[in-house]
Amino acid sequence: MPLSASAPIRPLHLAVSIDRPGVRDAGPYVRAAQLAERGRLDFVTLGDTLGPPRRGESRLDALAVLARVAPATERIGLVPTVTTTRTEPLHLSTALSTLDWVSGGRAGWTVEVSGTEAAARHFGRRAAAPADLWREAAAVADAAAGLWDGCAPRSPQGRPVTVVDATRLLPRAAAARHADVAYVRTGPAPAPGAVRAARDDLHARLRALGRDPGRIVVLASLPVALYAAADAVALAELAGSWWADGVIDGFHFRPRDPDRDLALLVDGTVPVLQHRGLLRSFYPGGTLREHLCLPRPAHPYAAERRPA
């Protein structure tokens, strides 16, 4: 049954991957981000590119690419993947703070670890198990947060948004501690029950740590392949129904064909959701935290700086 056109009680959040394996020119990334911005999506993501490329494939650094995208866009959030087992806290803090400043407060970062023990060791890490890698990721996130909080001048949005893929249990534990946004990945035939269960488990972990589940945005990360307008409408139906049923706070789309799928998403799926009152038609604020309805983190030294 079609969804009503009544105004939503809470916002529906949308993001999209602009990954393009093998592309070494920044131009296609800029155009993809501009298209996603036209659709008023919350943010775009770009995967980690520090690992060795496969034969015949070239890669660019995600942070550097999105720093190039920043001046060519105005409102959309920019979220590169950062592999913490290859990145020191000071470098991470400096690089992301720079992206946040050049974008006017639109930066985030997806926390990742090396995929294998061998890859971690290549970068000088001695972690022997996935749990150790994620404990190290948490330590890097803690250290980087401390550096951000100590920065003067501070980040335009207080602190760049932290994103964690919480599909698996080990990173879900890290997400419960650190994430502002969490992904739950699905396959081509997404099951709302499994996504809801993962979200409920994450919320329970947050409550156990004393965190408010209302302060985290949980997105279903879906692969999409859109071939015609009818596919775009069907995606809007799925997104609208999952959101209305309280399964998830929004979606992170992973296009199979970046050019074809993103265009149909922006020109087909988005207008249907906007027509039904489920998606905004403008950006109400300027920072990524404002897009996501997340509060600006309080400065830990604010109380000390108040005049007597």
Secondary structure as UniProt FT lines:
FT   STRAND          13..17
FT   TURN            21..22
FT   HELIX           27..38
FT   TURN            39..40
FT   STRAND          43..46
FT   TURN            55..56
FT   HELIX           62..69
FT   HELIX           70..72
FT   STRAND          77..83
FT   HELIX           84..86
FT   HELIX           89..102
FT   TURN            103..104
FT   STRAND          107..112
FT   HELIX           117..122
FT   TURN            123..124
FT   HELIX           130..150
FT   TURN            156..157
FT   STRAND          161..165
FT   HELIX           169..178
FT   STRAND          181..185
FT   HELIX           192..208
FT   TURN            209..210
FT   HELIX           213..215
FT   STRAND          217..224
FT   HELIX           229..244
FT   TURN            245..246
FT   STRAND          250..255
FT   HELIX           258..264
FT   HELIX           265..269
FT   HELIX           270..275
FT   TURN            276..277
FT   HELIX           288..291
FT   TURN            292..293
FT   TURN            300..301
FT   HELIX           302..305
//
